[in-house]
Amino acid sequence: MGLKWQCVEYARRWTFLRKSSVFESVEGANDMWDQLKYITRVNDNEKFSLIQHPNGSPNPPINESYLIYPIQRDMPFGHVAVIVDVLPNAIRIAEQNFYFYYWPYNYAREIPVTFQNGLYYIQDKYVVYGWIEIDDSEQLEPLNESTVTKIRMINERILDSSSSFFYRNIHIYYCFLFVVLFISHCIFD
């Protein structure tokens, strides 16, 4: 998924667990703004476009979008968070590797949003590129047992049955999937 405890790893894990999808590898969070054009659903490789909304957009922030920060002081690789709630004058975000404390709620921070001259601005103390919307028309669903079964069936067809390495290590793969499902159930329920 990425470097443990980093913000991109969190965004990648969130995408996998909440959308059953993945995005391409990036050097740093700030690169997501220029490089990511789509996410890919893991069970059928269908691609879903990403729509950029620069800070100062005529469109309001959207729940379950990525919030992207450029490289700046205290952010040598930029930063990414996930918008988990949109309020009339603020957004709530989930993030990793920003403030190092326990979240008392199901979000890390609440950031003001203003509407000026027909444009929406996220008013964080850090510069924000904007938010990236996942254009999935609500087709993407959280990872569940059905999706895991589909992935397993696809992998079994792809992998060569004569590969003894695979069969010696398949338990690691299924153990990982079980752990991911268990953690997602605990976190998101």
N, C-alpha and C positions, 0 to 999 in steps of 0.2 A: 504493500500500500504506500510505502514511502518511509522517510526517516521518522522513527518513533518520536512522538511528542511534538512534532513540527506542525505548523498550521496547514500546510498542503496535505500532509498525511490525514489530518482530521477531515478536511474537505473531501478527500478521496474516499475515506472510510464512510463518511456521511452519505456520499453519492452512491456507494455500493450498497449500504444498508437501507437507505430510504428510497432509492430509485432503481435498485438492481442494475446499476450502470457503473461505468468507469470512464475516466478521461485520460488523455495522453500524458506522458511524462513531461514535466517542466523543470527548469533549473531552479526557479524560485517562484514565490507567490505572485510577484509583480508580473512575471512572464505570462500568467494566465490571461491577463487582459489582452495581450497582442496575439498569443499563440493558440488559445483554445477556441475552436469553432463549433465543436459538437461533443456530446457524450455518447457512449456506445452501450446499449443494453446487453448484458452478459449472456442471456440465454438465446439470443438470435442475431446478435451483432447489428441490430438496427441502430442507425445514428439519429440523434435528436439535436437539432440546432441550438446554439447558444446565442442569445440576443444581448448585445451590449447597450447599457443605458448609462452614459456619462453623468457624473454628478452635475446637476443643473439640467436634468432631462425634463421634457414635457410629460413623461410618464412617471407615475409614482413608484417607489420601491415595491417589489413583489415578494411575498413570502416564498421561502425555499429558493432564493437566489443567492449567488455568491457575491459577497461584498469584497472588492479588490482595492488594495492600497499599493501605491508605488514605493520604490526604494526611497527612504528618507531617514532622518535621524531616529535612532532606536529601532529601525526596520531595515537592516542591511540587505534583505531579500524581498522586501515588501511584506504584505500580509494578506491573508484571505480569512474571511469568516463566512458563516452561513446565516442569512436572515431567517429567523424562525418565527417572527411575529411582526405584523405591521399594525401600528396604532395610528390614530388620527394625526399625531404630531411627533411620532418617534418610531424607531424600529428596535427590535430586540434581536441580538445576535448570539450565536453559539460559536465559540472559537477555542483554539488551543495555542499555547505558547505566546500569550500576551500578558495578562495579569495572572499571577500565580497564587490563586486562592480558590477555595471551594465556592461553587455557585450556590447561592441560597434558593434559587428558582431553577427553572428549566432553560435558562439563558445566562450568558456571561455578563452582557452589558446592555443598557438601553441608551440609544443615541438619538438626539433630537433630529427631526426632519422639518424643514421649513418650505413654504411655498411662496415664491417671490416672482413677480412678473411672469406668471404662467409656467414656472419651472420649479422642480423639486430638488432640494439640496440636503444632503446628509451632513450634519454639522458636528462632525467628530473633531477632536483636538488635533488629529493627524489629517493630512491630505488624503482624499479618497479619489481613486480613478472613477469609480461608479459601481454599479451592480450588473451582474450577468444573469439573465433569466434563462431558465431551461425551458425551451419551447417544446413541450411534450403533449400538450392538449390533454393533460391528466391521464396519459396512457401508461406512464411509468408507476410501478407499485413497489412498496418495500420488499426487500428480500424475505422470502418465506419458504416453507418446505416444498411447495410446488415448484418454485423457481430453482431451488437447490436440486430437486429431482431432475428437472430439465437440463441443468448444467451437467449433472452426473451422466445423464443419458448421452448428451453430446460428446462429453469427454470419453466415454466408453467406446463410442463409435470411431472417434478420431485416433485414439491410442492403439498401437499395435499390440495385439494380445500376446505376442511372443516376447514383449519387453519385460524381462524379469525385474529390471530396476523399478519399473512402475508398480508392479504387483508387490514388491517388497516394501514400497513406500506409500501405497494407497491409503493405509490407515492414517498417515500424517495428514493427507489431504482432507479426508473425511472428518478427522478430529478438528482441523482448522475450521471447516465449514460449520461443525456443531458449535464450536466456541463462538464464532461470529453470530450465529443465530441466537445463542443463549444470551450473549451480551446485548445484542440489539433488542431482544425481548425485554431485558431488564432496564435498559436505558430509555427506550422509546415507548414503553407501556405505562 
